[in-house]
């Protein structure tokens, strides 16, 4: 599975789908949690923060500091 570290915490991407948006690798491209992968992107559907329960991306984004424009590669 895919994962990333943001502000010292690990996040697991449990479910995602391909998206046709183009953007820098690791950058959050939209408010719907599309993440750039270089040539294409993925849209995160379910995510799990370290030690927390699985959440749909819309629920997760309500209380998260990860917003459009955040670069997850340099976090």
Buried (B, 14 or more C-beta within 10 A) or exposed (E): EEEBEBEEEEBBBBEBEEBEBEBEEBBBBBEBBBBBBEEEBBBBBBBBBEEEEEBEBEEBBEEBEBEEEBBBEEB
